[in-house]
């Protein structure tokens, strides 16, 4: 096994670290993340191929598999939620990792419009916690906001929250948390 340092640093820049639950194939330069049902059962995975071009449907760069019975009710990040403060929800895994690296609870919905069951689950499991959607900076991304108590969009100069550095993201989330407390 020969590790490509460009691939390693790319993963670190995106928010990955060795403590994040994932499988890295250093030979093929792929990373795979487990995805779970909303009750914690692993039913699939998302594979990321950093060498592929980003396209409209992202089928080459991202491949997501979920058991058909659970396809509309999967999330990533349950193992990174520690039970305090707001629960941030995002569209994708890399966005959730950026928030996790800021010491906040975050779940990736793996879509911009979670199923009715997933929305109900969020309210049932986190009845005393504020659900905050961090939406991508496009029209489709703003749909995620319907699943949360509050929704915020990544600053205009960024496509999504993963485009921010961890320090910028931390300040962004601190401002959101202050605003939520103020509005509550």
C-alpha positions in Angstrom: 0.0 0.0 0.0 1.4 3.4 -1.0 -0.4 6.4 0.4 -0.7 9.4 -2.0 -0.1 12.4 0.1 -2.2 14.6 -2.2 -5.2 12.4 -1.5 -4.5 12.4 2.3 -4.3 16.2 2.4 -7.4 16.5 0.3 -9.3 14.4 2.8 -7.9 16.5 5.7 -8.9 19.7 3.9 -12.4 18.5 3.4 -12.8 17.7 7.1 -11.9 14.0 7.4 -9.6 12.8 10.2 -8.6 9.3 11.3 -11.1 9.3 14.2 -14.1 9.7 11.7 -15.8 6.4 11.1 -14.9 5.6 7.5 -12.9 3.2 5.4 -10.1 4.5 3.3 -8.8 2.6 0.3 -5.3 4.2 -0.1 -4.5 2.1 -3.3 -7.6 3.2 -5.2 -7.8 6.6 -3.4 -11.4 6.1 -2.3 -13.1 6.8 1.0 -16.4 5.1 2.1 -18.7 6.4 4.9 -21.3 4.2 6.6 -24.9 5.4 6.5 -27.5 4.5 9.0 -31.3 4.4 9.4 -32.6 6.9 11.7 -32.7 4.3 14.5 -29.0 3.5 14.1 -28.9 0.4 11.9 -26.2 0.5 9.2 -27.9 -0.1 5.9 -25.6 1.4 3.3 -22.6 3.6 2.5 -21.5 6.5 0.4 -18.3 6.2 -1.5 -16.3 9.3 -2.5 -13.8 9.2 -5.5 -11.8 12.4 -5.3 -10.3 11.9 -8.8 -13.6 12.2 -10.6 -14.9 15.4 -11.9 -17.8 17.1 -10.1 -20.8 16.8 -12.4 -24.5 17.8 -12.1 -25.6 14.3 -10.8 -22.2 13.5 -9.2 -22.6 9.8 -9.9 -18.9 9.4 -10.7 -17.6 11.3 -7.7 -20.2 10.1 -5.1 -21.8 6.7 -5.1 -24.5 6.1 -2.5 -26.0 2.7 -1.7 -28.8 2.2 0.7 -31.0 -0.9 1.2 -34.2 -0.2 -0.8 -36.4 -0.6 2.3 -34.6 2.3 4.0 -33.5 4.5 1.0 -35.6 7.5 2.1 -34.7 7.3 5.8 -30.9 7.3 6.0 -28.5 9.7 7.6 -24.8 10.0 8.3 -23.3 11.2 11.6 -25.3 9.5 14.4 -22.0 8.4 15.9 -20.8 12.0 16.0 -23.8 13.4 18.0 -23.0 13.8 21.7 -26.3 15.2 23.0 -26.0 18.9 23.7 -26.8 22.2 21.9 -28.6 22.4 18.6 -28.5 19.5 16.0 -27.3 20.8 12.7 -28.5 19.1 9.6 -26.9 19.3 6.2 -27.3 17.9 2.7 -23.9 16.1 2.5 -21.4 14.2 4.6 -18.5 16.6 4.0 -20.7 19.5 5.3 -21.6 17.5 8.4 -18.0 16.7 9.0 -17.1 20.4 8.8 -19.6 21.1 11.5 -18.5 18.1 13.6 -15.0 19.5 13.5 -16.4 22.6 15.1 -17.5 20.4 18.1 -21.2 20.6 17.2 -23.7 17.8 16.6 -24.4 17.3 12.9 -26.3 14.9 10.7 -26.1 14.6 6.9 -29.5 13.9 5.4 -27.9 12.8 2.0 -30.5 14.8 0.2 -32.0 18.3 0.2 -35.6 17.1 1.0 -35.7 14.4 3.7 -38.6 12.0 3.8 -41.6 12.7 6.1 -40.4 9.8 8.3 -37.0 11.4 8.7 -38.5 14.7 9.7 -40.8 13.1 12.2 -37.9 11.1 13.6 -35.8 14.2 14.1 -38.7 15.8 16.1 -39.3 12.6 18.1 -35.6 11.8 19.0 -34.6 15.4 19.6 -37.8 16.9 21.2 -35.9 19.4 23.4 -33.2 20.3 21.0 -33.3 22.9 18.2 -32.9 21.5 14.7 -30.9 23.9 12.5 -30.5 23.3 8.7 -27.4 24.6 7.1 -28.4 24.9 3.5 -26.2 24.9 0.4 -26.1 28.3 -1.3 -28.4 27.4 -4.2 -32.2 27.1 -4.7 -32.2 23.3 -4.4 -30.2 23.5 -1.2 -32.8 25.8 0.5 -35.3 23.0 0.5 -33.6 21.4 3.5 -34.7 24.3 5.6 -38.3 22.9 5.7 -37.0 20.1 7.9 -35.7 22.3 10.7 -36.8 24.8 13.3 -34.4 27.3 11.8 -32.5 27.4 8.5 -29.4 29.3 7.5 -27.6 29.5 4.2 -23.8 29.3 3.8 -22.4 32.8 3.2 -22.7 34.0 -0.4 -19.0 33.6 -1.2 -19.2 29.9 -0.5 -21.1 27.2 -2.3 -21.7 25.3 0.9 -20.3 25.1 4.4 -17.5 22.7 3.5 -16.0 25.4 1.3 -15.2 27.3 4.5 -12.2 26.7 6.7 -12.9 25.2 10.1 -12.2 28.5 11.8 -14.6 30.4 9.5 -17.2 27.7 10.1 -16.8 27.9 13.8 -17.4 31.6 13.8 -20.4 31.1 11.5 -21.9 28.5 13.8 -21.2 30.6 16.9 -23.2 33.5 15.3 -26.0 31.2 14.4 -26.1 29.8 18.0 -26.3 33.4 19.4 -29.1 34.3 17.0 -31.1 31.2 17.9 -30.8 31.9 21.6 -31.9 35.5 20.8 -34.9 34.3 18.8 -35.9 31.5 21.1 
